[in-house]
Amino acid sequence: MQTNTRQSPSTSDNAADFVWQHDDVFGRVASRYDLLCDVFSLGIHRLWKRRVARRIASEKWSVLLDGATGTGDIVLRVLEHDATDGRTVIAADISEKMLAVARRRLGARAENVHLRHMDAEAMPTIPDASVDAYSMSLVMKICDRRRALDEAFRILRPGGRLVILEASNIRWVLLHRLYLAYMATCMPVLGWLATGGDTSAYKYLLHGIHGFPSAESFADELMTHGFEDVAFERLSLGIVAIHTARRPG
């Protein structure tokens, strides 16, 4: 695992310029969201999520909140580790339709998970310092990072752990440019085919990948929010990274 080096944080709080109140894109693509993840990542997202789920399951926590849980992919994988005995798992998302898919995928295990309709940028129903671990996967790039991180810091107990899987940067500049060029060329075509022409489904994702800060810069943002023990691990050469941090306590 690589600890961060300080760089100037990104000036944009929302890398994708996405406002969910103006576009219910996730409600529209909920039934096809997992297919889209496979299409956009060529299936590699499954390896990323498996790794981050192992990281979450290995942490010491009594209450886990998975923010912007979507179709419940991460929660399902955490449950597979049999690490939830005596623990409370909360899976929250802003889209009721995405939560409905998560409930269906969880099946009988849904009774072990508290599914909540909540916005990661404002969670007034979650008390201060009430959560031991907070996770978010592949969503930070399409929300207001400042507000989302403020909420994560607020709800975490002192010593609580933050685990974030998000887009990152390939350290070799030329290779990173080639990756972005591939995404800019292929994603619109694949996204258009997979969504039946719903351009929002890939427009925000593409903007978010381009606009999200490097692993070093995002780690710096975590420190400016007051987190400690900030570290990150690049996966798939740096296409994504797992960021971990702790609320001081």
Secondary structure, DSSP 8 states (H G I E B T S, - for coil): -EE-------S-S-TT---TTT--HHHHHGGGHHHHHHHHHTTTHHHHHHHHHHHHHHS--SEEEEET-TTTHHHHHHHHTT--TT-EEEEEES-HHHHHHHHHHHGGGGGGEEEEE-BTTB-TTS-TT-EEEEEEES-GGGS-HHHHHHHHHHHEEEEEEEEEEEE---SSHHHHHHHHHHHHHHHHHHHHHHHTS-THHHHHHHHHHHHS--HHHHHHHHHHTT-EEEEEEEEGGGTEEEEEEE---
